[in-house]
């Protein structure tokens, strides 16, 4: 990502990766899925992943409505 992606996509990918790593660390420490710390960390990761997807779609102009050619 750091080589090819636009800066806003790279920043979003770094954030998502760090949130995922946080969740991994909680699980490795024995935090259970129903613990507040885990569910909060998981929610932060899901939100970061959503922002990454949005940044990637924006960069690719994937939400653009295609023009009709006649």
N, C-alpha and C positions, 0 to 999 in steps of 0.2 A: 504494500500500500504506500509506503513512504517514497517509493521510486516513481510509481505510475499514477497514483490518485491525486485528484485536486486537493488542495490544502484542507478544505472543509470536510471532505470525505476522510482524509487521513486523520484529522482531529477526532472525528466521530468514531472511527475505527479504533483508535487508541483508547478512547473512553470506554467503548464497549468491551475491549479486551481487558482493561483494568477492572471493570465491574465483574466480568466473568472470573477473573483471577481471584477477586475478593470472595466470590461465592465458593470457588474451589477451596480456598484457604479455610473458610468456615466449615465446609464439609470434612476436610482433612483433620480439622481440630475436633471433630466429633459433634459438631452442631447438628441438631436434628431438624428435619424439614419443617416441622411445625413450630420451631422456635422463632420468636420475633426477629432475632438477628438474621436468621437464614431467610425468612420470608421477605424481610425488608431488603436484604441484599439481592435476592432473586428479582424483586420488583424493580430495583435500580438497574439491574442488568437488562431486564426486559425493556425498560424505557430507553436505555442506551442503545440497545439493538434496534429498536423502532426508529430512533433518531439516525442511526447509521443507514438503515434501509431508505429512509426519506432522503438523506444526503446523496446516496447513490442514485436513487431515481431522479432526483433533481439534476445531478451531474449528467446523467444519460438522457435527460429530457424524456423520460419514460412515461410521464403523465400527460404529455402533449397530445392533443387530439390530432390524428392524422388528417391531412387535407384530402379532399376528394378530387381526384383527377378525372377529367372527362375526355 
